[in-house]
Amino acid sequence: MPGKKANTAIFMVAATIVNILLMLIFFVGFGIVITLLMNWIPALQNVTMLMILAWFALSIFLSFLTYSRIVKWATAKFSLEDKLDPIFTPRRNWPRREE
């Protein structure tokens, strides 16, 4: 059985692949929706740059939101807290230098 560090590395690689797939799904999905909206509502063609900005922003935001919820769900469902190393450890209280 691999150790905690190996489990963490495997989890992070799998989570990164899932995040990239989510980004692609949202990017393509919003691209199709925005293209259809711009064809159905001709007035939206005047704000093409704003629509492209919304396309990118929504794709990034929703993929991040979905990714974080999936990671939280997977961590709780499979009780991964004790199987993974903490990725972000709290800062140590370093002694302050006296000046």
ZIRA-V590505 format. One line per field, one symbol per residue. phi: phi as a letter, one per 40 degrees, with the letter a starting at -180 (. if undefined). A space follows every 50 residues. Layout:
phi = ???
//
This chain:
phi = .cccccccccccccccccccccccccccccccccccccccbcccccbdcc ccccdcccccccccccdccccccccccbfcdcbbcccbccccccccccb
//
